[in-house]
Amino acid sequence: MSAVKSLDGPQSVELFFNPKSVAIIGASAKQKKIGYVIAKNFIESFKGKFFLVNPTLQEILTHKTYPSVKSIKEDVDLVVIAVPAKLVPRVLEECGEKGVGAAVIITSGFNEVGGEGTKLLEEILEISKKHSIRLMGPNCMGVFNTSSMVDTLFIPRYRLKRAPQGKIAFISQSGASGIAFLDWAAGERIGISKFASYGNASDVDEADLLEFLAADKETKVIAMYLEGVKEGRKFAKIAKEATKTKPVLVLKSGATYSGSKAALSHTGSLSGSDKIFDAVVKQTGMIRVYDWEEMFDIARVLAYQPAAKGNKVAVITNGGGAGVMIADEIEHHGMKLAEIEEKAMPELKEKFPPHVTLRNPLDLAGDADNERYQIAIKSALDSEAVDSLLLVCIPHTPGIDLESFVDMVVDASSKSKKPLVVCLPGGRISFGIRELFEENGIPTYPTPMRAALSLAALVKYGSLKNNDLDTKS
Ligand code: ACO
């Protein structure tokens, strides 16, 4: 019998992320099968015990297989089910008899297709209730936890490199949205704490996962992709509590007639009124985003930089055009350019050449070197008139020593409590430098718009933390 089976609430959701033992039902030896990829994930990296279940094989990748979950002598906390829909009720009944606590059902073909599928869903819900098994899915990708290495994602690792351990949790009704986010994170070496794709939300839903992640010490930011909300009141209540502990980003699709029809056939979700959802977002203190890129950009800034105390931004650049664009974006996103304090002027005048005009955005000019940046950064971060710093660097100019530039900015940021983001435009030359910044916890963006939007999220989160809800867009 599973040790934690009888618990409700966030503790029972814990079983999906931190099981001691897992059985993969429908494990296969055929490389193109979903059951093969999942089995391989567990073989390669799961930190607990796992059992491969397949009635026709003796072994998979040299690991013993079991003909059924009931033939496993040891306790099984979690099962991952990847057999065709019509077999799921029988398999789940066996899991119930075995005393399994939780099941991720990868299989599609339930209420999202209607008819027989809806009847099958009713059947498995009844079985799960009878045996107190928590269900994730059906029609989902399931769970990825970078600490326990539960990994039920059926995308081979050579196609989706797994993201490193980090502070962002991502929950997604859609598998594809989840994959896009994880691939991005892996590519940019942004750390993930936990991931769940929960498909049709037949039992464990967005509110259950949100409640669990709000209490999770490894998670600093929660990002969610939703197509519908199963129980509006429950979700709003939990979201309001969750935002008291950490930022919650939400991307909700199905806003239009066409989008809501697509959501219904994708995960069987009812999208509901977008206006009502928007009101819930505002009342609960979540931050709404509208695209994968926006979600990814904002999630990482919230994970690695502190909330801003106010909306006054210092901009330092070595490119005038970028400075002008940033100035526009700052205003578009409800922030203000900070004044350079009078008391800072004499030192800046003395240390900078006459062609550097002392105003914000502070354009250090095309011949700026690291030292000029260092003086400007220190002055901005020390200034009482500045709440955050947006640093632009055009990396192509000859005066910048790129590697020590990263060290210098990281050092300055580590000595300050103010948020700092970098805009580093350009192609090949910029990739490695952006990566170095990211690895050191400085969110770095290729365009002024993305950098300003992300900084604005820190300002917004700062104001939400001060219970100043709804005052900024
Ligand atoms: N116990 C254990 N294993 C069993 C059992 C059983 N009772 N019965 C059969 N099996 C084995 C089979 O023998 C087979 O193993 P084999 O490869 O050695 O023959 C394995 O389980 C799988 O069964 P198949 O009949 O071969 O099924 P298949 O792998 O073709 O399909 C699947 C199963 C993948 C679950 C399919 O039905 C399905 O649902 N596919 C879609 C999945 C999906 O897209 N999910 C949602 C994604 S996320 C989103 O965007 C919402």
Boltz pocket constraint, residues with backbone or C-beta under 6 A from the ligand:
constraints:
  - pocket:
      binder: B
      contacts: [[A, 24], [A, 25], [A, 26], [A, 27], [A, 28], [A, 29], [A, 30], [A, 33], [A, 34], [A, 35], [A, 53], [A, 54], [A, 55], [A, 56], [A, 57], [A, 66], [A, 67], [A, 68], [A, 81], [A, 82], [A, 83], [A, 84], [A, 85], [A, 87], [A, 91], [A, 106], [A, 107], [A, 108], [A, 109], [A, 139], [A, 140], [A, 141], [A, 173], [A, 174], [A, 175], [A, 176], [A, 197], [A, 199], [A, 266], [A, 267]]
      max_distance: 6.0
